[in-house]
Amino acid sequence: MKMLRTKNREQKENGCEQTGTNIEIRAFCSMLCALCSVLCALCFMLICIYGYGCSPKHAARLKTDIGTIKKIAVMPFENFTADEHAHEKIRKLVITELLTKGVEVIEPGEVTRLLKELKIKSVGSLKITEMQDIGKALDVKTIMMGSVESFGISRGISVTYPEVTIHLRLIDIQSGNIIWSVRHTTGGPDFWTRHFGSEGPSLSEAAGKVVRESVGSLF
């Protein structure tokens, strides 16, 4: 009888130990799940912070009905980069993007010809009278001016990545007022390139992205 009681006591003790172990396992699994949730949230946040590109940082628009703008003359862009053709590349992308939005764009060659006729050497500092002359000759009410501030491949410690920065302005030729302006930068090492060394976007892809997002903030 005494042996039976001892055996029953041992079984109860073993059962309690097993129950305690199960509780510990459940608690560990819960803690592990919580940790995984935190890590997933952290990864998502890092992707948002270091992801490829961002929304246009500065966009301003006066009280103007953008829907009434049907025709635009895109002036030659200024170039502040080491790539001597950067402004031409970005200008072509901007014109193409405007056309996809249903906007009529004056043929670039016609714009260039008119600027030569008017003996305008620098489009970065047009006078209101010059804008009005351009508008009258090309039959437009608005012109787009722009500049390329960065265009090329940058190098980090262990990665290379494209970087493109543009500044676009839409101007009412009668008043000379800027009715819309945006400065946008895209490129840089994204999350996967920075942390895992994966191949990032090309320079042309970065340029296309910055133009699409910039024009997209207008139309």
RADA-V853172 format. One record per backbone hydrogen bond with DSSP energy under -1.0 kcal/mol. CO is the residue of the C=O (numbers start at 1). NH is the residue of the N-H. E is the energy in kcal/mol with one decimal. If there is no record, write none. Layout:
co=CO nh=NH e=E
co=CO nh=NH e=E
This chain:
co=1 nh=5 e=-2.2
co=2 nh=6 e=-2.2
co=3 nh=7 e=-2.2
co=4 nh=8 e=-2.5
co=5 nh=9 e=-2.3
co=6 nh=10 e=-2.2
co=7 nh=11 e=-2.3
co=8 nh=12 e=-2.2
co=9 nh=13 e=-2.4
co=10 nh=14 e=-2.6
co=11 nh=15 e=-2.4
co=12 nh=16 e=-2.4
co=13 nh=17 e=-2.4
co=14 nh=18 e=-2.5
co=15 nh=19 e=-2.5
co=16 nh=20 e=-2.6
co=17 nh=21 e=-2.3
co=18 nh=22 e=-2.4
co=19 nh=23 e=-2.2
co=20 nh=24 e=-2.2
co=21 nh=25 e=-2.3
co=22 nh=26 e=-2.5
co=23 nh=27 e=-2.5
co=24 nh=28 e=-2.3
co=25 nh=29 e=-2.6
co=26 nh=30 e=-2.5
co=27 nh=31 e=-2.3
co=28 nh=32 e=-2.4
co=29 nh=33 e=-2.4
co=30 nh=34 e=-2.3
co=31 nh=35 e=-2.3
co=32 nh=36 e=-2.3
co=33 nh=37 e=-2.2
co=34 nh=38 e=-2.1
co=35 nh=39 e=-2.5
co=36 nh=40 e=-2.5
co=37 nh=41 e=-2.3
co=38 nh=42 e=-2.4
co=39 nh=43 e=-2.6
co=40 nh=44 e=-2.3
co=41 nh=45 e=-2.2
co=42 nh=46 e=-2.4
co=43 nh=47 e=-2.3
co=44 nh=48 e=-2.0
co=45 nh=49 e=-2.3
co=46 nh=50 e=-3.5
co=47 nh=51 e=-1.1
co=58 nh=183 e=-1.5
co=60 nh=181 e=-1.8
co=62 nh=64 e=-2.2
co=64 nh=66 e=-1.3
co=65 nh=68 e=-1.8
co=66 nh=69 e=-1.7
co=70 nh=104 e=-3.0
co=72 nh=106 e=-2.1
co=73 nh=144 e=-2.5
co=78 nh=148 e=-2.2
co=83 nh=86 e=-1.6
co=85 nh=89 e=-2.2
co=86 nh=90 e=-2.5
co=87 nh=91 e=-2.1
co=88 nh=92 e=-2.1
co=89 nh=93 e=-1.8
co=90 nh=94 e=-2.6
co=91 nh=95 e=-2.5
co=92 nh=96 e=-2.3
co=93 nh=97 e=-2.3
co=94 nh=98 e=-2.5
co=95 nh=99 e=-2.2
co=96 nh=100 e=-1.8
co=98 nh=103 e=-2.2
co=99 nh=102 e=-1.7
co=104 nh=72 e=-2.5
co=107 nh=111 e=-1.6
co=108 nh=112 e=-2.4
co=109 nh=113 e=-2.4
co=110 nh=114 e=-2.1
co=111 nh=115 e=-2.3
co=112 nh=116 e=-1.8
co=113 nh=117 e=-2.1
co=114 nh=118 e=-2.5
co=115 nh=120 e=-2.8
co=127 nh=131 e=-2.4
co=128 nh=132 e=-2.5
co=129 nh=133 e=-2.0
co=130 nh=134 e=-2.3
co=131 nh=135 e=-2.8
co=132 nh=136 e=-2.3
co=133 nh=137 e=-2.3
co=134 nh=138 e=-2.4
co=135 nh=139 e=-1.2
co=135 nh=140 e=-1.7
co=141 nh=173 e=-2.1
co=142 nh=73 e=-1.4
co=143 nh=171 e=-2.9
co=144 nh=75 e=-2.7
co=145 nh=169 e=-2.9
co=146 nh=78 e=-2.5
co=147 nh=167 e=-2.4
co=148 nh=80 e=-2.7
co=150 nh=165 e=-2.3
co=152 nh=163 e=-2.3
co=154 nh=161 e=-2.5
co=159 nh=156 e=-3.7
co=161 nh=154 e=-3.3
co=162 nh=188 e=-3.6
co=163 nh=152 e=-1.5
co=164 nh=186 e=-2.4
co=165 nh=149 e=-2.4
co=165 nh=150 e=-1.4
co=166 nh=184 e=-2.4
co=167 nh=147 e=-2.1
co=168 nh=182 e=-2.4
co=169 nh=145 e=-2.7
co=170 nh=179 e=-2.5
co=170 nh=180 e=-1.2
co=171 nh=143 e=-1.9
co=172 nh=176 e=-2.7
co=177 nh=172 e=-2.6
co=179 nh=62 e=-1.0
co=180 nh=170 e=-3.0
co=181 nh=60 e=-2.0
co=182 nh=168 e=-2.7
co=183 nh=58 e=-1.2
co=184 nh=166 e=-2.4
co=186 nh=164 e=-2.5
co=190 nh=194 e=-2.8
co=191 nh=195 e=-2.2
co=192 nh=196 e=-2.1
co=192 nh=198 e=-1.3
co=193 nh=197 e=-1.1
co=202 nh=206 e=-2.3
co=203 nh=207 e=-2.4
co=204 nh=208 e=-2.4
co=205 nh=209 e=-2.2
co=206 nh=210 e=-2.4
co=207 nh=211 e=-1.9
co=208 nh=212 e=-2.4
co=209 nh=213 e=-2.4
co=210 nh=214 e=-1.7
co=211 nh=215 e=-2.8
co=212 nh=216 e=-2.1
co=215 nh=218 e=-1.7
co=215 nh=219 e=-2.2
